[in-house]
Amino acid sequence: MGLTGTCGAALDEEKRFQIAVTGGALRTDLVFEGNRQQLREASVAAAFTWRPSALSVQVSLGAIVAGTLDGPLGNYDLKPGVLASAAVAY
């Protein structure tokens, strides 16, 4: 989740479009046959939401900007990559 807002005004029912910028981070442990590897990654994304009625449709596009996978099986750097999502709410 990130901070959201509309272009030029506060959120209300008259605004049909919304733009949001989000940042995220992930840290988790992955276990492979008893070997624990630590996964960390950071991401950023921009989301566009269209609200024609009570229905909302959102698409997001961003990037995984940094990350590592460290542990007894080796230490690895994650390369930047594409992040995409879509959502529908009512």
N, C-alpha and C positions, 0 to 999 in steps of 0.2 A: 504494500500500500504506500501511497505517497500523498503529497499535498496536491489538492485539486483546485481549480478555479476556472472562471470563464473569461473570455477576452472582453475587458472593458466594463464588467458589471459583476454583481454578486450572483450566486446561484439562485435561480427561481424557476418557476414553471414556464416562463416565457422563453427561456434560453434553450434552444434545441441542440446546441453543440457545446462540447466541453473538451478542453485540452488539459492533460496532466503530465507531469514529469515525475518519474519515480526512480528511486535508487534502492538497491537491495544488497543483502549479504547473506551468505550461507556458510555454515560450519557444521559438519557432521562427521561421524566416524563410519567407515565402511569396513566390514570384517570379511576377509577372504581366507577360508580354511584356518581360522584362528589368528590370522595376522591382521592387526588393526591399522588401517590407513586413514589419515585425517584429510578430509576434503574441505577446502575453503575456496570461496569465489565471491566476486563482487560484480554487480551488474547495474546498468542504467537503461531506462526505456522512456519513450514518449507514447502517450495513449491519446487516441481520439475517440470521443463518445458522441453518438447521435441518439437523441431522445425524441422520436416522432410522437410519442404518447407516453403512457405508463411503461412502455417497452423501451429498454435501453440496449444499444448495440455498441460494443467497444472493440477496437483493434489496437494493438500495441506493437511497437517495433523498437528494438534496442540492441544492446550488446553485452556479452559477458566481457568485462574489461580486464580482469585479472583473476588468477587462481593458482592454487597449489594442491598437490596430492602427495602427502609425506607419510613415511612410515618404514617398517622393516623391509618392505618389498621394493623400496626405492623412493627417491624424491623427484617429483615431476612438476614442471610449470605448465599451467594451462594456457594455451594461446587464446587471444581474443576470438569471439565467435558471435554469431547472430542469435538473438533472442526474439521470439515472436509469440503473441498470444491473441486470443479472441474470446469474447464473452458476450452473453445475452442475458438480460435480467428483465423481470416483469414484476 
